[in-house]
Structures are given as structure tokens and as C-alpha cells.
Amino acid sequence: MNFHDVRFPPSLSFGSVGGPQRRTDVVTLANGFEERNTPWAHSRRVFDAGLGMRSIDDVQALTAFFEARYGQMYGFRWKDWADFKSCGSSITVAFDDQVIGFGDGVQTDFQLIKTYASGGHSYFRPITKPVQGSVRVGVEQDELQEAVDYEIDTATGIVRFGNAPDRDMVVSAGYEFDVPVRFDTDRILVSVASFQAGQVPNVPVIEVRV
């Protein structure tokens, strides 16, 4: 897989603009009604890394990171400052933040997910790039111990238990996470004079499926 397990400098991503993007096909019928469909089960995050640049030193750090990723060739981790925890950004991560499944006495692997709920409807987002050392896992009301009760694969977001949770037991988790992305361009255009005057380069970044 063309992915480097390295995070874009958080100090440079702070201040950038971005968020979820959906794809919806809309067909307007002759009677004025619409039919809407989407080929995407999951949204895709898009960002502009250039808006986090504040100095020529930042641009040089961005250029080094861009060159080491060979432009669009290799993906990397990105901290979405607006959405990087299993809980609210101002709250401490807890083992019961998100329900990630229910035991059946057989299943040992559970994918980290984050639930977005509103108006009786929910979207379940797979979390594939948890931050090392941030994951907390529990079964029912008991928090478990990593490396004793379970292992976490930070490359996939899979929680693997040594013993399968018993039937109907709630499996929960809390964590910080990154978004797997790549640069959505193979060039960066910077004018030093204009940048020092307050302009920034346009550096689009887009989420990738891993």
C-alpha cells in the first residue's frame, strides 16, 4: 500500500480549512420531484494545507514533507483539528465513548468506529488510523488493559481481543485518530514575496481509502 505512517506536522495543519465531502447524484423528474442516490457509503474529507502556513519556514517544512511523499504518490496521516477524538474536542477520552460492537462469544476482532447521530439517524464512520497510545477499550462497564486483554492495530483500527467477549456484552472504545490522506496535487507554487505579504499557497489534501 502506498502509505507512509507519518503525520503531517500538526502545527501546520492547525488553521487549515476542511471537512467532509459527499457525492450525491440528483435527477429532477418531469413532475418536479427529485430522485437522489449516492455511490459512496462513506464521506471523504478534504482539506487545504496551505491555509495553515504562517511563515517562509512553514513553507519550507511543507515542501520537505511534500517531496518526501513524492507529491500524490504516498498517503500520510492528517490531524483534523475539528474532529480528532471519539468524544468532544474539549473532553478527555474515555473507554466508553463509542460502542464498537457486541460480543457473541466467537468474534475477537472489532473495527473502531465513530457514530454521528442527529434527528434519529446515524452514520457509522470506520476509524482506521487511531493515534498510538490514545486507545482505551472496555467491555460492559469494565475498562480493559492493552497488551493484556487486547491489542490495537494502529494501521487498520482493528481491536483484537485475546478472548472473545461474551454474547450481548457491549464493546466500547475511546481514542484519538488521524485521517489517512494524500496531496491532491503534484505541484506547489509559492511566491516568497507575495507569501510574506500575507498570501498562502494552495495545497489541496484529500482522504484516501485504506
N, C-alpha and C positions, 0 to 999 in steps of 0.2 A: 504494500500500500504506500502511495506517495504522500507520506505524512511524517513530519518532524515533531516529536513530542517536546516542543519548546513553546513557551508562552511569549506572545508579543508583549514588549515592555508595558506593564500596566500604567506607568506614569505617562506613557504616550497615548494609550487608548482612552485615558480619562479626558473627558471633554469632547470626545468624538460623538457623532450623531449616528443613530442606527436603531434597528428594531426588527420585528417580524414582518415577513412578506408572504402573502398568499397568492395563489393563482386560481382565479375563478373564470370559467367560460360562461358568458351570458348571451342567451339567444332571446331576442324580442319577437314574440309571435305576432301574427296579423291582428289579433284582437287586443294587443297592447300588453298582455301578460308576458311574464318572463319565465324562462327555464334556466336554472343555474346549476352548474356542475363543476367539480374540481378534480383534477387528476392527481392532486397532492394530498396525501394523508397527513403530512406534517408541514408546518410553516418553515420558512427558510429565513434566517437572519441576514441582514445586510448592514454594512457599516461604512463610514468614511474615515479612514485612519488619518487623513490629512488634517482634519479639524482639531486633532489633539496636539498638533505641532505648535510650539511656542518660541522656539529659537533655532538658529542655524545648527546648534549642537543636536537638537532633536531631529532635524532633517538628516544629519549625518548618521545618527543612530538608526533611523528608519531606513536609510539607504543600505546600511550594512545588513540589516535584518532582511530586507528585500532581496539583496544579492545572494545571501546565504540560502534563501528559499528558491532561488532561480526564478524569480517572478511568480507566475501562476503554477509552476511545476509542483511545489511541495506545500501541503497544508500545514497548519500550525494551530496552537491554542490562542484563544482570544478571550479576555475578560470583558464581559458585558456589564458595565457598571450599573446599569438599570435593572439587571436581573441575573444575579450570580449566586443566589442561595436558595435552599429548599424552603426557606422562610422569608419574612420580610428583611430587607437590607439592614435595618436597624436592630434586628433581633438576633440573639445568639442561636446558632444551630443546635437542634435537639434531635434525639434519636427517633422521636415520634412525629416529626414534621410532615412526612409524606407516607401514605400507605402504598407499598410497592407490590403487595400481593397477599395471598392467603395460603397457609400450609395445607398440604394434602397427604402428608406422611411419606411422600415419594420425592417431590421436587426439591432440589437443592440449590438451583441457580435462579436468581431473581434479578431482573433488569431494574436499575434505578430509573424512576420516572418522577416527573413533576406534574401535578394536576392544576389546571387553570379552570376555575369554575365561576359561572355567572348566570343568573336567571334560570337555574335548574338544568343548565347544560354544562358539559365539561370537555376539556381537551387534555389528553394524556401525552405529555412530551417525554420521549426517551432521553435520558441523560447519559451520554457516552464518554464524557471527559470530566469525571469528578476530580477535584484537587486532592493530591496526595496528602494524607494526614487529617483531612477535614471530615471524613465519612464516619457517621455514627449509626449503628444498626440496633434494632430491638425486635423482640417477638412478644406480642401482647404488651404487658406493662414492664417488661424487664429489658434493660439495655445489655447488650452482649459485648464481648471483648474481641477485638480484631486479632487475628493470628492464633486465637484460641478457639473461638466459636465459628468464625467465618473469615474469608479472605475477600479482598476487593480488588478487582482488575481495573486500574485507572485508565487503561487503554480502551475499554469497552463499557464500563459502568456496570459490570456484572458482579453481584454479590453471591458468593459461593459458600454455602454452609457445610460444615463437616457432617452434621446430622440434619436430615430433613425436618423442618418444623411440622408439628402435629397438625392433623386435619382441623381446618377452620380457624387456626390461630393467625392473628393479624401480624404481618411482617411489615415493619416500618423502617424508615431511614431519614437521616438529615445529612446535609452535605453542602459544600461549596462546589461550583462547577465552572468549567470553561466551555466555550463554543468552538467546535472544530471548523476552521475557516481556511480560505486561501485568498491571495490577492486576486482581484478581478481585472487585472491589467498587467501587461508585460513592460510597462514603462512608467517612470516617474519624472515629471517635468517640473523643475524648480528654478526660479529666478531669484538669486540671492538678494539682489537689490529690492525687488518687489516684496520678497518674503519679509525682509527686515522692515518694510513699510507696513506690514500688517496682513499681507496676503499669505495663503497657505496652499500647498499642493493638493490636487485631487487624487486620493488614493483609495479607490473602492475595494472593499473586502466583502466576501460572500461566504455563507455557511456551506459546508460540504457534508455529504452523507458518508459515514464511516461505519 
